[in-house]
Amino acid sequence: MSDFPKMASSRIISKFLSPALGFWLRSQVEKLDSLHFEIQGEDRQILSGYIPIVYLLSEAAIYRGLNLGKIEVLSQNIRINIGQILRGKPLRLLEPIQVTGKVQIGQNDLQNSLDSPIFSNALNDLLLLLLESSGIENFKDVFNEAELVWQKIILEDQKFQLEGKWMRKNHEEAHLLALSSLMQLTSPTILRLSSVEFEGPYQIDLNELTIDLGENVELSSLVLSHEELTAQGKAIIQN
């Protein structure tokens, strides 16, 4: 992905922009083992607040409790607050940016992310969608009366397994929670779960479910293999 034409070097990049971008990137994460990035642009472009190209490669980043594994992304046409940066202020994006790239997340990374509110809430939303799609009466009340604790995730070829506990909020009753499914990308914005199996306090009679990823994500591939998830595509990043 890093094989793109080199543009003229810029003193603005080396003196001001690279340190500001490095500081901003590290400020967005809780932990980062390695970070490499390249900025391409000419002084006249940078001084107008426009960056033509940024290439980024990072490993072992942790963002809000999410262990992100290896990330390689390319972003173009970025607008930043260059005037403030030149006065020593932090870098800030002036408008959303589109990134294209690849993410590789190991099973251990996902396991360590189960306590992350972002990841656990996504899994809770998945279970809520399963309850709704299965025709469970008062599914929101059923869901709201529970406390879910996700404890284990296992990746196989195009399949995932989740294990945890479903507890009443008074903790007087607890059920084992198990969910497994095949997962395939059927379009850039649609995931399909099939051969769904569920064990818990409610019967979910559902063999297949489609999930809309939303307007800010377009995936070209999503592969689950033994102990690793790999995704490639585009995403919109807000400031």
N, C-alpha and C positions, 0 to 999 in steps of 0.2 A: 504493500500500500504506500510505502514511502518513496516509490520511484516516480516522482513528478519533477517537472523542469525547475531548475534553480533560477531564482530571480536575483537581481542585484542586491548586494549586501547593504545593510542599513545600520548606521551608527545609532539611530534611535532604538532599533531592536536590541542591540548588544548592551547599550548603556541604561535604557529605561524599561523597555517593554518586556524583555526576557525575565529580569528580576521580578517585575510586577506580576507577570503571568504565573511564574513559578510560585510566588507567595500566595496568589489568589487560589491556584489549584490546590496547594497544600492546606489552605485555610478551609477548603470545602470538605476535607476528609479528616477522619480521626486517626488514621494510620496509613502510611504509604511506604512500602519497602523500596521501590525504585520508580523513577520518573524520568522520561526522556521526551522532549518536545522540540519541534522545529517550527520557526515562524518565518514566513516568506512575505516580503513586501519591500517597496522602495520608500525612502524617506518622505517623499511628497504624499504617498498614500497613507503612511502611518500618521503623519502630521494632520491629516484630515480626519483621523479617527477610524480609518478603514484598514483592515487586515485581510489580504487576499486568501491566505492559506495558513492553517495551523495543523500540524500533525502531532499526535500524542500517543505515547506508549507507556502504560503503567502496569505494575504488578503488585498484587497483595494490598490493594486499597480497601479501606473500610469506610463506608459512607452511611452514617446514621445506623450503625449496627450491621449493615449489609457487607459481607465479605465478597468482593467483586472479582477476585481472581485476576486474570490478565485481560487488559482492555487495549485495543488498538483502534484509534479513530482519526478521521480526517474531517476538518470543518473549513468551510470557505465563506467569504463575504461577511466578515464579522465587524460589527460596529462597536467601538469602545469609547470611554471618556478620556481621550488622550490628553486633553488640556489639564485635567486634574492629575493624571499620572505624572506628567512632567513637573507638577508642583509637589510630587511626593505622596499623592493620595492613592488609595487602593484602586485596583482595576475594577471596573464595573461594565457589564454588558448593557448596551443601550437598547437592544432589541433581541428577541429570541433568535437562536441559531440552530441550523440543521447540521447534525453530525452523521457521518457514514462510517461504519466500522464493524468490528468483531469483538465479541465478549466470550471468554472461556471461563466457566465457573465450575470448580470441582465439587464433588459431593461433600467433602469436608467443609468447603466454604459455605455451602447451603446449610449444612448441619449447624455450623457456628452462627448462621444468620437467623435461626429459628426464634431467637429472643428479640430480634429486631422488630420494632413496631411496624415498619414498612412491610417486611416479609410476612410476619404473622397476620397482619391485617389483610394482606392479599390472600392468604390461605383461608382466613375467616370469610372473606367475600366469596371465595370459590365455594365453600361449604354452604353459605347462604343461598347462592345461585342454584346449587344442587337441590336444596330443600324446596325452593320456589318452583323449580322446573319439575319436581316430582309430585307437585300438587299437595304438599303438606299444608293442612289447614292452619291458619294463623302462624305461618312460618316465621314471621318477624318476632312474634311474641315467644315462640319456641326458641328462637336463636338468642333473643335478648335475655332470656332467663338462664342462659348457660355461660360458663366460663370455660374457654377452650385453651388447652395447653398442648402445643405441638412439641413432640419430643424426638422424633426421628424421621429422616427422609432417606430414601434409597433410590438411586437411579439405575435403570437398566436400559436396554436398547429400545428407544422410543416409548419408555414406560417409566412411571414414577410410583413410589409407594410412600404414604405418610402414616405415621402412628402418633397417637397422643391420648389425651384424656378429655372427656366431656363431663364437666361438673356443674351441678346446680350451684347457684351463687351463694347459697348458704352452706355449701360443702358437705351437706348431709348425704348426698348421693353422687356417685361417680361412675362413669361408663368408659370402657375402652373405646378408642376412636381409631378406625383404620380406613384409609381410602387409597385405592390404587386405580390406575387408568393408563391406557395408551394415550399418547399425545402427538398430534400431527398438525403441521401448518397447512391449511387448505387455501389460503390467500395471504397477501401481505399483512392483512389486519385481522384475520380470523384463525383461531385455534380450534381444533376439534378434539374433544375427549371421547374415547370410545372404550367399550368393554369395561365400563365403570363398575367397581365393586366397593361397597361401603358397609362398614360395621359400626354401629352406634346405637343410641337409644331410640332412633326412629328408622323406619324402613324407607330406603330410597330406591325406588323402582325406576331406574333410568339407565339405559344402555349407552346413550350418546348425548353429548352436550357441546354446543358451539359457544365460543367466547370471543367477543369483539374487543380487540386491543386498544381501540380508540383512535382518534384522528392524529395523535402525535407520534405514533409508532408505525413503521412499515418494515416488516421482516422479509428478507429474501430467503433465509433458511433458519431452521431451528432443529437442532439435532440433540437427542438424548442418547448417550451411550453409557457404557458401564463406568460409573463414577464421574461423569462430566456432562455438563450442558454447554453447548456452543450455539451462539446466535449471531447472525449477520443481518444488517439492515440499516435503516435510517431512523432517527429520532429528533424531535424538536426539544431543545433545552431552553427553559426560561431562566431569566436572571435570578 
